Amino acid sequence: METTKNPAAVAATCEAQKVNQGQSNYSKVASVGLSGQARRVAFFVLENPGTLTHNIAQRCAVGNVSDACGRANSKLYRAGLRLVCSMPKPQV
């Protein structure tokens, strides 16, 4: 997981929670018919679990990451997958 020294940049991390483990998660995500921002976010998080929200927004060109995750989750649920946000572990 990436660390940041800017407290304003600390954001919730999104991780792909995989109900069914395995290489087939890529094909599952591809098969649910995601488009646009939801598709970019889903594949980015699948390839970069634990990434920070501001990095998702920047790398996927998404203004509202939580909205894109919500749209993705409505379809990912059918494939046994979902995107879940959690707070990053505090830096000690």
C-alpha positions in Angstrom: 0.0 0.0 0.0 1.2 3.5 -0.8 1.9 5.9 2.0 1.2 9.6 2.0 2.4 12.4 4.2 -0.4 14.8 3.2 -3.3 14.3 5.7 -5.7 15.8 3.2 -4.8 13.1 0.7 -5.4 10.2 3.1 -8.5 8.6 1.8 -10.3 5.3 2.1 -8.7 2.4 0.4 -10.7 0.2 -2.0 -10.0 -3.4 -2.1 -11.6 -6.1 -4.3 -13.1 -8.6 -2.0 -13.1 -11.8 -3.8 -15.8 -14.3 -2.8 -14.5 -16.8 -5.3 -10.6 -16.9 -5.4 -8.7 -17.6 -8.6 -7.5 -16.3 -12.0 -11.0 -16.2 -13.3 -11.8 -12.9 -11.5 -10.6 -11.0 -14.6 -13.0 -12.9 -16.8 -15.8 -12.5 -14.3 -15.3 -8.7 -14.2 -15.2 -8.6 -18.0 -18.3 -10.7 -18.3 -20.6 -8.5 -16.1 -20.9 -5.7 -18.7 -19.3 -2.8 -16.9 -18.7 0.3 -18.9 -16.7 3.6 -18.6 -15.6 4.6 -15.2 -17.0 1.6 -13.4 -15.0 -0.7 -15.6 -11.8 1.2 -15.2 -12.1 1.3 -11.5 -13.0 -2.4 -11.2 -10.0 -3.5 -13.2 -7.6 -1.1 -11.6 -8.6 -2.2 -8.1 -8.4 -5.9 -9.1 -4.8 -5.3 -10.3 -3.9 -2.9 -7.4 -5.6 -4.1 -4.2 -5.3 -1.7 -1.3 -4.7 1.4 -3.4 -5.8 4.8 -2.0 -8.9 6.5 -3.3 -7.1 9.6 -4.7 -4.8 7.3 -6.7 -7.8 5.5 -8.2 -9.3 8.9 -9.1 -6.1 10.1 -10.8 -5.1 6.9 -12.6 -8.7 6.0 -13.7 -9.8 9.6 -14.5 -12.7 9.3 -12.2 -14.1 12.3 -10.3 -16.4 10.4 -7.9 -14.8 7.1 -7.0 -17.5 6.0 -4.6 -20.2 6.5 -7.3 -18.2 4.5 -9.8 -17.7 1.7 -7.2 -21.4 1.7 -6.5 -22.3 1.3 -10.1 -19.7 -1.4 -10.5 -20.9 -3.3 -7.4 -24.5 -3.5 -8.7 -23.2 -5.7 -11.5 -20.1 -7.3 -9.8 -22.4 -8.8 -7.2 -23.8 -11.2 -9.8 -20.3 -12.5 -10.4 -19.6 -13.0 -6.7 -17.3 -10.0 -6.4 -17.6 -6.6 -4.8 -15.5 -3.5 -4.2 -15.2 -2.5 -0.5 -13.7 0.6 1.0 -11.8 0.6 4.3 -9.8 3.2 6.1 -6.0 2.8 5.7 -4.0 1.7 8.7 -2.6 4.7 10.7 1.0 5.5 10.2 2.9 5.1 13.5 
